[in-house]
Amino acid sequence: MPHPDDSCNPPGDRPGAEDPVIPAGLTLENIIDLTGEFEHLNELVLLQLEKDGGFTGPESYFNVVHPLLDLLEVEIRIRFHTGMGKQQMKLLIQDWIDEEISVLKSGRKR
């Protein structure tokens, strides 16, 4: 029997539903691991590295990674809401990465 409050919540937002809620207090690294978006994020990093002249050592890698992670963190802080599910977070991250890749490939400026 459905819970009386379920009519107000979409299926993915109900406690115990298919889309488990993202726990509070996770690090960005934990969130990326939890959502399985590490490889997708790495695709963005490698594309940015290529655009910036290629990998020339750890410093060039970190010069690309840190600003991208900072931007992703801001995006998550802006769009995150209490009760957000794992799938919703995955889609948030996927959309952000896809948009950044699109911008890089098109040569558009942000």
Secondary structure, DSSP 8 states (H G I E B T S, - for coil): ---GGGGGS-GGGSTTSSS-B--TT--HHHHHHHHT-HHHHHHHHHHHHHHTT---SHHHHHHHHHHHHHHHHHHHHHH--TT-BHHHHHHHHHHHHHHHHHHHHHT---
